[in-house]
Amino acid sequence: MTSDTVTGFAKSYIISSTGALAELSLGLPLDRIKVSKQAGVPVKWSPSGHDGVRGMARYWYAGNIPSIIQRCGIYLPAIQFSNALYNKLVYPRIGSESIATSELVIKPLILSGLVTPYVSLFEGLKTAQQHGVRRVYPEYVTRYLAKQSGPESMTSILRAVNTARANSLLFAGVMPTWGREFFFIGGMCVVQPLVSNTLNQFIPQLALTYSTVPVTVCGSLIASLVCQTASQPLDVLKTRCEIRPSTPLSGQVSELWYTCKTAGFRKTLYSGWLPRVTRGVWTFTCMRLVTDYLHRTL
């Protein structure tokens, strides 16, 4: 591996990580709203008692450490790097008639399979921090945190779960996570660029007159509406698995189906839909604009 290759990889990694960090500024509060609505927990919109600004920041950005490690250190850089690698290695080896199937199905399937294991791990840690490990995990785990006060740290949660020999609880939502990631990566790597490129071809004046921002936002809006809406039931199931990880997946599906029949499918499966779609638009737009800008200027 040449020094230029290493330098190029390091540059791409730093650029992707910077875009991911910018995405978290609004992404974490939107995720807090989404998870609270899915879990049926009231959202704290204003400080109460002695919360103050610091307390509200701690509330809205709970789980920020696992989110930063996951999205900035691994997740979004890995998606962009894998996407570029796939385009470079796979596309030249397939026929033109196979490109559509490869783009729409095979690419999201492979890339989501690569990122799902550690996404599931860090999503479980983030949910435990947002809702409190004592609420999320059963007694045989939380008893190891009996002497701890205040918000649980990521290391203390990992230590307690490992001590209780219950590491599988951290991967409780791995299967619905894989399905969710399939749609998310499809939106980010396939639908958003496809819509943006189509708009640039049919309305070139839009890009020339108003820069690429409106084209990127429009592509992100369509991609998020399609892909986030399609994967919303999987995301609800993932959140339920993470909040009650001791219940097996089959039990979670049965309970979700019962809730749908009693409370209604729309209310059950699409709770938290708006903040999730909003975050999808923000994520796709932010990653595209920030990374493109940094690639041009650095």
Residue pairs with C-beta under 8 A, 6 or more apart in sequence:
9 81
11 298
12 77
12 80
12 81
12 84
13 77
13 81
15 290
15 291
15 294
15 295
15 298
16 76
16 77
16 80
16 81
16 287
16 291
17 72
17 73
17 76
17 77
18 290
18 294
19 76
19 286
19 287
19 290
19 291
19 294
20 71
20 72
20 75
20 76
20 77
20 287
21 68
21 72
22 286
22 290
23 71
23 76
23 282
23 283
23 286
23 287
24 64
24 67
24 68
24 71
24 72
26 279
26 282
27 67
27 71
27 279
27 282
27 283
28 60
28 61
28 63
28 64
28 67
29 60
29 61
30 275
30 276
30 278
30 279
30 282
31 67
31 275
31 279
32 43
32 59
32 60
32 62
32 130
33 43
33 272
33 275
34 235
34 272
34 275
34 276
34 279
35 127
35 130
35 131
35 239
35 272
36 42
36 43
36 272
37 43
37 271
37 272
37 275
38 235
38 236
38 239
38 240
38 271
38 272
39 131
39 239
39 243
40 271
41 131
44 51
44 56
44 59
46 56
47 53
47 55
47 56
51 59
58 151
62 129
62 130
62 151
63 125
63 126
63 127
63 129
63 130
65 153
65 154
66 122
66 125
66 126
66 129
66 154
67 122
67 126
69 122
70 118
70 119
70 122
70 123
70 126
74 115
74 118
75 115
75 118
75 119
75 122
76 287
78 114
78 115
79 111
79 115
79 185
79 188
79 189
80 287
80 291
82 110
82 111
82 114
82 115
83 107
83 111
83 185
83 189
86 107
86 110
86 111
90 102
90 107
91 99
91 102
94 102
103 190
104 186
104 190
107 185
107 186
107 189
107 190
108 182
108 183
108 185
108 186
108 189
108 190
109 182
111 181
111 185
111 189
112 178
112 181
112 182
112 184
112 185
113 178
115 181
115 185
116 174
116 177
116 178
116 181
117 171
117 174
119 177
119 181
120 170
120 171
120 173
120 174
120 177
121 170
121 171
123 173
123 177
123 238
123 242
124 169
124 170
124 171
124 172
124 173
124 242
124 245
125 154
125 157
125 158
125 170
127 136
127 239
127 242
127 243
128 136
128 137
128 152
128 157
128 242
129 151
129 152
129 154
129 157
131 243
132 152
133 141
133 142
133 145
133 152
133 156
133 157
133 160
134 142
134 145
135 243
136 242
136 243
136 244
136 245
137 160
137 161
137 166
137 169
137 245
137 246
138 166
138 246
140 164
140 166
141 160
141 161
141 164
141 166
141 169
142 160
143 164
144 159
144 160
144 163
144 164
145 152
145 156
145 157
145 160
148 156
161 167
161 169
161 170
169 245
169 246
170 245
172 241
172 242
172 245
172 249
173 237
173 238
173 239
173 241
173 242
173 245
175 249
176 234
176 235
176 237
176 238
176 241
176 249
177 234
177 238
179 231
179 234
180 231
180 234
180 235
180 238
182 231
183 227
183 228
183 230
183 231
183 234
184 227
184 228
184 231
184 280
186 227
187 223
187 224
187 226
187 227
187 228
187 280
187 284
188 223
188 283
188 284
188 287
191 219
191 222
191 223
191 226
191 227
192 216
192 219
192 220
192 222
192 223
192 284
192 288
193 219
194 219
195 218
195 219
195 222
195 223
196 212
196 215
196 216
196 218
196 219
196 288
199 206
199 207
199 215
199 218
199 219
200 206
200 207
200 215
206 214
206 215
207 215
212 289
212 292
213 289
216 284
216 285
216 288
216 289
217 281
217 285
219 284
220 280
220 281
220 282
220 283
220 284
220 285
220 288
221 281
223 280
223 284
224 277
224 278
224 280
224 281
224 283
224 284
225 277
227 280
228 273
228 276
228 277
228 280
229 273
229 277
232 269
232 270
232 272
232 273
232 276
233 269
233 270
235 272
235 276
236 256
236 268
236 269
236 270
236 271
236 272
237 252
237 253
237 256
240 252
240 255
240 256
241 247
241 249
241 252
244 252
247 255
256 268
256 269
259 268
260 268
260 269
